[in-house]
Amino acid sequence: MRPRPLATGVFWGVLLLGGLAAPSFAGSLSGGILGQVKNSAGVAQMGATVLLYDRYDQLVRRAMTNEEGKFAFDELTPNIYSLRVTLASFVPALRRNIAVAAGSENLLQINMTNLFSTVDLVSSGPSRGLLLSDDWKWVLRSSSSTRPVLRLLPAPSSSRTTASASSIFSDTTGLLKVTAGDGESFTAGGQEDLGTAFAVATSIYGTSRLQLSGNVGYIGNSTIPAAGLRATYFHNADGETGPQVTLTVRQLYLPNHDGADNGPALRTMAMAIRDSVDLTDRLRVEYGMTTESISYYERLTYLSPFARATYDLGKQGIVRVAYSDGEQPASFASPPTAASTELGATTAALNSDLAALALLPRISRRDDQMQVQRTQSVEAGYERAIGSRKYSASFYSESADNATLMLAAPKGYVPWTDSLPDLGSNDRIFNIGSYNRLGYTAAVKQPLGDRGELSLAGGYTGSLAIAPRDAALDSHGSDDVRASIHELARPWAAVSFSDTLPVTGTVLTTTYGITDSRVLMPDHYYMTQNITQSTGWNVRIRQPLPLFGGLGGRLEATAELRNLLAQGYLSLPSSGQKALLTNSPRAVRGGLAFIF
């Protein structure tokens, strides 16, 4: 009977040692980044904002330095990260390609100056590289004895656990907008439109996120209100990663061909699903599909698949390949600029949601049959950051069927059975047929201080022109107008500038695009980089206003001026009557937004 107490002691000793060793093993599966912020004199800087991004430039964490100028990000998944540090009166500091390995701690020293701020890597810990290589992962997955059954995830933060336990909804933000404006009409002047939009985003139990946006307004030439509603559900609480489902419904009334406001109702309903998967440590694939049903005179239903692959080359940059067929994949929209996120990343996301709600399907009428523009696009792009400057280049092949443009012409120029009324003006939506084109693009972006950005872009792509003729068209039939349009490849250039004024807090964004004045260049929706090739001069202003009465939140006035110089108009041949085609009419809009 002597061995029994000894065996019992050994048994409890093993359990005790195992319990003590388990936390250290779990902790070894993650890494950390910590550092200290000082000025040029070596004085620690308190209150600096430290932003942590993953390899796809998506915001992961946010921190503020303490009274000793120190910050820390713990329990980070092994990956490649970027760090951006901002502080008033100093130039922002940026460092990319910070490799976080399992069980490692990266120690950084940030020196803030008025000219060149630096981030120095003092120590990267005892381990470098990733926990497991891709080859070892596939070896373990192929073996039945080592195939994982459970996944060990980092423990949730105490703040998130407390918030989710105390209430169902948390981190709720929203905005309310009242807008009005007028658009240019070449025949009888513009018509005003007035609308009210709202958007709300909230976390559910701290594990998922819901965004709800809507718009109710009155459109020119119609006394019947138009309405739209959009709901987006994210599986993850950050609203950026994980599967997402979006439901969008709209209803509005278009005037009849004689200008009356008793036209049929245009109703649309769209369901979009998007998800992403990391096939390797460097390769991410995003994919999804949109199914949309449109009812106007008749009913049409179609599918629009899309996909994008991103391969991280480390210091050598990022390669992206994207494909879409049908409508433009709004979920592939590039992240907003620094100036647009100055008043909050969540507010920028809500504004993007409202912009997506305003994108109606591009419908037209041809031979008294309703048609929907469908665009098939294949695009490849490369992006590399050298210091604070970012370079990019892309190539795309685009094919559009039942393409639509705005036709400004006298009444009866084309049969009303071959066009649709335009919202907010007396112009018509005209089906020009199909076109195919190739495009090449190169761009460079340079941050300007803490809140500004300057970008230059240029390229060579297909445009639309009118075939030279000795005389005007004898008839104004729709087929004659389409036959006069042909494709030409032309160069283009665009400059974009955004900044926040230091005293008033005014957020100013302006773009200017130029190409051959004798052609019309349809916009291309870029899926691999964040640039625009729109022709003309566009200005957008956001002005924060003081809010009185003790109300929480903030007040903001907005103004948007599109195509101020009236560029990008294509003159059609006619017998003494002026007729123009455009995809960017001149317009002025303004509004007031309450953000909470």
C-alpha positions, -999 to +999 in steps of 0.1 A: +000+000+000+031+023+002+031+033-035-005+048-034+004+081-016+034+085-040+013+079-071-013+103-058+013+130-053+028+124-087-007+126-103-016+160-086+019+173-094+015+166-131-019+183-131-005+213-114+025+217-138+002+212-167-021+239-155+008+263-151+023+255-185-010+258-205-012+296-203+023+301-215+017+278-245-015+296-254+003+329-251+031+317-274+006+314-303+004+352-305+029+381-306+029+418-297+041+453-307+050+479-282+069+511-283+075+546-271+069+580-288+094+608-282+101+642-298+135+653-312+146+664-277+139+629-263+108+640-243+080+614-241+049+624-259+015+617-243-017+614-264-003+604-297-026+583-318-012+549-329-030+530-357-022+494-365-030+480-400-028+445-413-011+435-446-043+446-466-042+481-451-072+474-430-074+490-395-069+464-368-062+483-335-061+518-322-042+531-291-032+563-274+002+568-257+003+572-219+021+598-198+054+580-206+047+580-243+043+542-243+017+520-261+013+482-266-007+459-288-008+424-274-023+391-286-016+398-322-020+370-347+013+362-365+011+384-396+027+414-414+015+448-399+019+485-406+020+512-379+010+549-383+016+574-355+001+609-355+004+638-331-006+675-335+023+698-347+044+668-359+047+650-392+031+615-390+054+585-386+048+554-407+064+520-408+054+491-429+062+453-430+064+447-392+066+409-389+049+396-358+058+360-350+044+336-324+059+344-290+077+375-302+076+412-291+086+439-315+100+469-297+097+502-316+112+537-310+092+565-326+108+599-330+084+627-339+098+658-356+085+687-377+102+675-409+110+638-408+094+614-383+109+579-380+100+546-366+130+524-356+127+487-348+148+482-316+141+445-310+120+419-327+120+393-299+135+358-297+116+345-327+114+357-363+091+344-390+058+327-388+048+300-365+043+274-392+052+276-429+027+267-456+044+234-463+041+223-427+005+234-425-004+211-455+016+182-439-004+185-407-037+189-425-031+158-446-024+136-415-054+122-397-036+121-364-026+158-366-056+173-383-070+201-361-104+195-345-106+226-324-091+261-331-075+281-303-085+317-306-073+347-286-094+355-256-118+385-262-109+417-245-126+426-212-141+458-226-159+439-254-171+412-230-184+437-206-202+457-233-218+426-248-229+413-214-245+446-204-266+452-235-276+437-268-265+468-289-232+487-284-209+511-303-240+526-320-233+555-344-254+572-370-260+602-392-290+622-405-288+642-437-310+667-454-299+675-490-311+696-519-297+705-553-302+710-590-287+694-621-281+709-655-306+703-683-298+716-718-334+720-729-356+736-702-334+742-672-328+720-641-352+707-615-346+708-578-346+676-557-349+674-519-342+643-498-337+631-462-312+602-456-303+584-425-277+557-416-272+538-383-245+512-374-244+491-342-227+460-328-249+431-317-237+412-286-202+425-294-198+397-320-215+411-352-224+444-367-255+457-385-257+488-407-291+503-417-295+532-442-324+547-460-334+577-481-367+594-487-370+623-511-387+641-539-373+640-573-376+666-600-406+662-624-424+641-599-446+649-569-445+613-556-418+606-530-390+581-537-377+557-510-348+533-505-337+510-477-304+492-473-294+467-446-259+452-442-250+424-417-214+417-408-205+385-391-176+403-372-181+432-349-155+454-367-177+456-397-148+450-421-139+413-420-159+381-421-190+373-442-215+400-450-250+401-464-266+432-479-303+437-488-313+468-508-348+478-519-359+509-538-391+524-551-394+556-572-416+570-599-403+582-633-423+608-653-439+597-685-425+607-719-448+637-719-434+650-686-464+639-665-456+624-631-479+594-634-453+571-648-450+535-637-431+527-605-395+515-607-389+489-580-357+471-574-346+445-548-310+432-546-293+407-523-255+407-522-233+382-504-196+386-498-169+366-480-131+362-480-107+334-473-069+333-467-056+304-488-020+310-476-003+334-453+002+358-483-029+350-505-064+363-498-094+357-520-126+379-518-156+367-536-194+372-538-225+375-559-254+400-563-288+389-574-311+418-584-347+420-595-360+451-614-396+458-621-404+486-646-429+479-674-416+444-671-395+423-647-359+414-651-337+393-627-300+387-631-269+376-613-236+395-609-206+375-596-173+391-586-140+380-571-106+395-562-074+378-552-046+397-533-011+384-531+013+400-506+049+402-519+062+417-486+085+446-492+081+442-530+044+453-529+010+438-535-005+422-566-043+421-571-064+404-598-102+411-600-132+400-621-168+412-622-197+405-645-229+426-643-233+455-619-203+473-602-193+455-570-197+483-545-182+461-518-148+463-536-148+501-531-113+512-520-108+526-485-115+563-481-087+589-480-072+604-449-092+635-452-125+617-455-119+597-424-108+627-403-142+629-387-143+591-380-139+559-400-174+548-390-189+580-404-170+574-437-185+539-438-220+552-433-215+578-461-203+550-484-234+530-476-256+560-485-236+564-518-242+527-526-279+531-519-281+560-544-265+539-572-296+528-592-293+500-618-285+514-652-317+506-671-327+518-705-353+512-732-345+499-767-371+489-793-398+493-765-380+466-744-364+473-711-326+466-709-300+466-681-264+476-686-241+448-678-203+453-677-178+425-677-144+436-664-111+418-658-084+438-641-049+433-628-030+457-606+003+462-587+009+484-557+041+492-538+049+516-510+083+532-509+085+553-477+053+573-474+047+574-511+026+547-528+029+537-565+004+516-585-002+504-620-031+484-635-044+470-667-081+462-675-103+448-702-139+460-702-169+450-722-203+468-718-236+457-732-266+480-734-245+509-722-264+540-712-256+577-714-276+609-708-291+625-739-298+662-739-318+669-770-351+686-781-383+667-776-388+640-803-351+638-813-354+600-807-386+580-802-398+579-766-399+541-769-361+541-772-353+562-741-362+567-705-367+600-685-338+610-664-342+617-626-340+653-617-339+668-653-357+670-686-331+649-703-334+613-714-314+580-707-303+566-740-291+531-749-259+535-771-254+498-776-222+480-767-185+489-766-152+471-758-120+487-746-086+481-730-071+504-704-037+511-689-032+531-657-004+544-635-007+564-603+013+578-574+000+590-540+018+612-515+005+620-480+007+657-471+012+661-434-013+645-411-045+650-429-038+657-466-031+636-497-021+643-533-025+618-561-016+619-598-029+594-623-028+589-660-035+562-686-046+552-720-081+538-727-110+535-751-133+565-756-164+573-776-164+597-806-187+607-834-178+595-868-169+624-892-196+631-917-200+657-944-237+664-935-259+660-905-281+630-900-312+631-923-333+614-896-330+612-859-337+575-855-321+557-826-302+534-849-287+564-868-275+579-835-259+546-825-243+542-859-226+576-856-207+565-824-174+547-827-145+539-803-111+556-801-083+551-777-071+583-760-048+593-732-061+609-700-047+624-668-062+632-634-051+649-602-068+646-568-061+666-537-077+663-502-069+681-470-083+694-437-078+731-429-062+734-395-083+763-380-118+757-394-116+720-398-130+722-433-125+690-453-118+698-489-116+673-517-111+682-554-104+662-585-097+673-621-096+650-651-087+659-687-087+641-720-093+648-757-122+674-758-136+657-789-144+623-772-164+611-743-147+588-718-169+564-698-158+560-662-141+527-653-148+513-618-114+503-605-113+472-583-075+470-577-066+506-567-082+537-554-082+562-582-106+579-605-105+589-642-136+611-643-134+640-667-139+675-654-135+695-622-153+682-591-152+698-556-166+684-524-166+704-491-174+693-456-176+720-429-181+710-392-205+734-374-210+743-337-238+724-321-257+741-294-283+730-269-262+703-252-270+677-278-245+649-283-229+644-317-218+670-342-232+690-371-217+692-406-226+711-437-217+696-471-215+710-506-208+691-538-201+706-572-197+682-602-182+690-636-179+727-629-162+734-663-189+714-683-164+690-698-171+655-713-200+664-736-202+647-770-221+667-797-243+646-820-248+654-857-282+671-862-299+694-886-299+727-868-308+712-834-284+709-805-280+674-791-254+662-766-244+629-749-227+629-715-221+606-686-212+634-662-237+663-662-230+694-643-247+695-609-247+713-576-258+698-543-257+709-507-269+695-474-268+694-436-259+663-416-262+655-379-237+628-368-241+610-335 
